[in-house]
Amino acid sequence: MFRDRVGRALRRSNFRRRVWLPSLVRAGLLGRVVNTGPHRFHAVWPDREGIEWSAEFPTEREAVACVATKAVGGMRFHDLRHAYATWLVTDGVPVNLVQRVMGHEQASTTLNRYTHTPADYAARILEAFTLPADDLLTPAAEPPTESLPDSMGELP
């Protein structure tokens, strides 16, 4: 839950307008704002047809607000859940643990709906096939075991 300036719960629409969209602009995921000089900020954003528009503003805040209002695209806050699940699975966290963290009843929900193919999937597959076979066949070193006294009470 996010709170407003006086501590009340921030409505989803206000969170999106005041926090989320400006964050996407500042991260370069929804248009861009460039400082072009003292008190000059150049804002650029795409429309629905992919045409880029631009305008000049005296403050960064105004430029970011313009891009956040007019740009089309970006990502939803909920997309962070999809990215998180994908990163966990891609990094080798067992699916049943990712399922638990995500709060899904079925592991199939986690795999089928929330995980996506990472951009570097081809490189990861090639890397798996280029590992030396010796690494796969060599057993891990086992810790030495201590002898237990036999049933007669003698020590080894």
N, C-alpha and C positions, 0 to 999 in steps of 0.2 A: 504494500500500500504506500502510496506517495501522498505527502501532505502539502497543503498550500502554505502561504506565508504566516497564517494565523493558527496553523495546526489542524485544520479540518481536512478530511479526506479529499484528495484532488479527483475530480471527475475524470473519467477516461478521455472525454473529448478535450478537456483542458490540458491533461497530461500530454496528449498527442500534439496539441497546438503549441504549448509553452515549453515542453521539454524534449519530446521524442523527435519531432520534425527538425527543430533547430540543431539537435545533436547529429542527425543524419547530414544536415548541410555542413556542419563544422567538420564532420568526418569525411566529407567529399563523396558521400553516397547519394546525395540528392542535390544536384547542381553544385555550384561552387561560389565562393566569395573570395576575392583577391584584393589585398590592400594595394592601391595604385598611387598612393601619395598621402600627404597629410590631409586628413579629413576627407579621403576619397576611397570608396570601396566599390569595386566592380562586381556585380552579381550576375551570374549566368545560370539559366535553368532551361530544361527541355519541356516542350508542351506534348500533348497527346500524339501528335504526328512525328515527334522526334526533332522538331525544329527548335533550335536554341534561341532564346531571347536573352536580352541583357539590359541592365540599367545601372546607373551610378547613384551612390548614396553617400551622405556625409558621415554616417556611422556604420560600424560593422553590424550592430544590433538591427538597424533598419534593413540592411542588405540581407542578413540572414532571415529576418522575418518575411521579406518579400519572396525569397527563394522557397522558404518553407510553405508559404501560402500558394504560390503559383506553380511550383514544379510538380511534375507527374512522375510517379514511380516510387523508388525507395523500397523500404521494407517495413513490415509490420513488427510491432513489439513481440508478438507471438512467434515470429520467425526465429527469435533467439532460442526458443525451446528446441526447434528443429536443428539449429546449428549445434547446440549443446549435446543433444543425443547423437548426432553424427560424429562430433569430435570424440565423444566417449567411446563409441563403438569402433571408430577408426583407430583409436589409440590402444585398442585391445582390452577394454573393460568388458567383462562378460555381460552378455545381453540380459541375463536375469538380474544383475545388479543395476544396469541402466534402467531396466523396467521398474525396479523398486524406486530408484531416485526420481524417475519421471512420474511415478504414481499411477502407472498403467496396470490394469487388471491382467491384460494378456501381453506376453512378450511379442506376439505378432503385431500388436498395435505399435509398439516401439520400433520394430524393424520395418514394417510395411508403410507406416504413415509418417514417422518422425525421423528416420534416418535417410540420408541421401548420398549419392555417390560423390566422394570427394574429388576435387579437381585433379589431384595427383594420383588417381587410382592406378593408372597404367604403370607409372614409375614404381609404385608400391608392389604391384604384382611382379614386375621384372626383378625387383630387388629380392623378393622371396625366392625366386628361381635361381638367383645368382649366388646365394649363400653356399659356402663349401659343404659338400655332403658329410664331411668329417664332423662338422659341428652338429649335425642332426643325429649321428650315430654314436658319438662319444657320450657315455653315461656321466651324469653329474657325480662328483666325488662324494662318497658317503662318509659320514663321521665315524671314527673308530668306535666299536662297541666294547663295553667292558664285560668281562666274564662274570657270571653270577656264581655264587657258591652252590655246590651240588647239594643234594638232599641229605647227605651225611654230615653236613656242617663243615666240610673241609673247604679251605680257601684255595684258589688256584695258584 
